[in-house]
Amino acid sequence: MRTLLLFLIIVPALEIGLLLFSGRTLGVLPTILLIILTGVLGAYLAKKQGIHTLRKVQEEMSYGRLPGDAIIDGLCILVGGVVLLTPGFITDAIGFILLFPQSRNLLKPLIQRIIKNIVDKNHITIIRP
C-alpha cells in the first residue's frame, strides 16, 4: 500500500517535470502532438492486442484448458492501454512495455509471482481442473 502511495505521488511529479522539459526543449505544440500521438497509437495497439488475446482465450477454452497466460496478457493489455491514455512519457513507456508481446513476455514471470504471493498471503484457493 505504501509503495502504491509513493508511486501515485512520485510518478506524476516526474511526469510534470518531463513534460515541462519537453515543452522547453521541443516546444509546446510538438510536445502536445507527441502526447496525442502516443495516446492514439496506444489505443490502436491495445485494441489489436486485445482482440488477439481474446481469440487466444477462446482457443484455449475450446480445448478445455484454462487460459492462464492469456488472462495475464489481457490484464497487461488493459493496464497498458489505460496508462497510454494518460499524458506523460513515463506512463507511455510503461504502457508500450505492457502492450508489446516481446516485453510483456519478459514481465510475465514477475507478474505471476506477484499474483501467487497475493493469493498465498490472502489464503485464496484456486480450483484447477
C-alpha positions as CSV (number, residue, x, y, z in Angstrom):
1,M,0.0,0.0,0.0
2,R,2.8,2.4,0.9
3,T,4.6,1.6,-2.4
4,L,1.4,2.4,-4.3
5,L,1.0,5.7,-2.5
6,L,4.6,6.7,-3.3
7,F,4.0,5.6,-6.9
8,L,1.0,7.9,-7.1
9,I,2.9,10.8,-5.8
10,I,6.4,10.4,-7.4
11,V,5.3,9.4,-11.0
12,P,3.0,12.4,-11.6
13,A,5.7,14.7,-10.3
14,L,8.3,13.2,-12.6
15,E,5.8,13.3,-15.5
16,I,5.2,17.0,-14.9
17,G,9.0,17.6,-14.9
18,L,9.5,15.7,-18.1
19,L,6.6,17.4,-19.8
20,L,8.0,20.9,-18.8
21,F,11.4,19.8,-20.0
22,S,10.0,18.5,-23.3
23,G,8.0,21.7,-23.8
24,R,11.1,23.8,-23.3
25,T,13.3,21.5,-25.5
26,L,10.9,20.5,-28.3
27,G,8.3,23.3,-28.0
28,V,4.8,23.2,-26.6
29,L,3.0,22.2,-29.9
30,P,5.3,19.2,-30.6
31,T,5.0,18.0,-27.0
32,I,1.2,18.2,-27.2
33,L,1.2,16.4,-30.6
34,L,3.5,13.7,-29.2
35,I,1.2,13.1,-26.2
36,I,-1.8,12.8,-28.6
37,L,0.1,10.5,-31.0
38,T,1.1,8.1,-28.2
39,G,-2.5,8.1,-27.0
40,V,-3.9,7.2,-30.4
41,L,-1.1,4.7,-31.1
42,G,-1.7,3.1,-27.7
43,A,-5.4,2.8,-28.2
44,Y,-4.8,1.1,-31.6
45,L,-2.2,-1.3,-30.2
46,A,-4.4,-2.1,-27.2
47,K,-7.4,-2.9,-29.4
48,K,-5.2,-5.1,-31.8
49,Q,-3.5,-6.9,-28.9
50,G,-6.8,-7.3,-27.0
51,I,-8.6,-8.9,-30.0
52,H,-5.6,-11.3,-30.5
53,T,-5.7,-12.2,-26.8
54,L,-9.4,-12.7,-26.8
55,R,-9.0,-15.2,-29.6
56,K,-6.3,-16.9,-27.7
57,V,-8.6,-17.2,-24.6
58,Q,-11.4,-18.7,-26.8
59,E,-9.0,-21.2,-28.4
60,E,-7.6,-22.4,-25.0
61,M,-11.1,-22.7,-23.6
62,S,-12.3,-24.6,-26.7
63,Y,-9.6,-27.2,-25.9
64,G,-10.8,-27.4,-22.3
65,R,-7.7,-25.6,-20.9
66,L,-7.5,-22.7,-18.5
67,P,-6.2,-19.6,-20.4
68,G,-3.8,-18.5,-17.6
69,D,-1.2,-16.8,-19.8
70,A,-3.9,-15.2,-22.0
71,I,-5.5,-13.8,-18.9
72,I,-2.3,-12.2,-17.8
73,D,-1.8,-10.9,-21.3
74,G,-5.3,-9.4,-21.1
75,L,-4.5,-7.8,-17.8
76,C,-1.3,-6.3,-19.1
77,I,-3.0,-5.0,-22.3
78,L,-5.8,-3.4,-20.2
79,V,-3.3,-1.7,-17.9
80,G,-1.0,-0.7,-20.8
81,G,-3.9,0.8,-22.7
82,V,-5.1,2.8,-19.7
83,V,-1.7,4.2,-18.9
84,L,-1.1,5.1,-22.5
85,L,-4.2,7.3,-22.4
86,T,-2.8,9.3,-19.5
87,P,-0.5,12.1,-20.6
88,G,3.2,11.6,-19.8
89,F,6.3,9.9,-21.1
90,I,6.9,7.6,-18.1
91,T,3.4,6.2,-18.3
92,D,3.7,5.9,-22.1
93,A,6.9,3.8,-21.7
94,I,5.2,1.6,-19.2
95,G,2.2,1.3,-21.5
96,F,4.2,0.3,-24.5
97,I,6.2,-2.2,-22.5
98,L,2.9,-3.9,-21.4
99,L,1.4,-3.8,-24.9
100,F,4.3,-5.3,-26.9
101,P,4.3,-9.1,-26.6
102,Q,8.1,-9.4,-26.5
103,S,8.5,-7.2,-23.5
104,R,5.3,-8.4,-21.9
105,N,6.6,-12.0,-22.0
106,L,9.7,-10.8,-20.1
107,L,7.4,-9.4,-17.4
108,K,5.0,-12.4,-17.1
109,P,7.1,-14.4,-14.6
110,L,7.3,-11.4,-12.3
111,I,3.5,-10.8,-12.7
112,Q,2.8,-14.5,-12.0
113,R,5.0,-14.4,-8.9
114,I,3.2,-11.2,-7.6
115,I,-0.2,-12.8,-8.2
116,K,1.0,-16.0,-6.4
117,N,2.2,-14.0,-3.4
118,I,-1.2,-12.2,-3.2
119,V,-3.0,-15.5,-3.4
120,D,-0.8,-17.1,-0.8
121,K,-0.9,-14.1,1.5
122,N,-4.7,-13.9,1.4
123,H,-5.2,-17.7,1.6
124,I,-7.2,-17.8,-1.6
125,T,-7.8,-21.2,-3.0
126,I,-7.6,-21.6,-6.8
127,I,-9.6,-24.5,-8.1
128,R,-7.9,-26.3,-11.0
129,P,-9.5,-28.9,-13.2
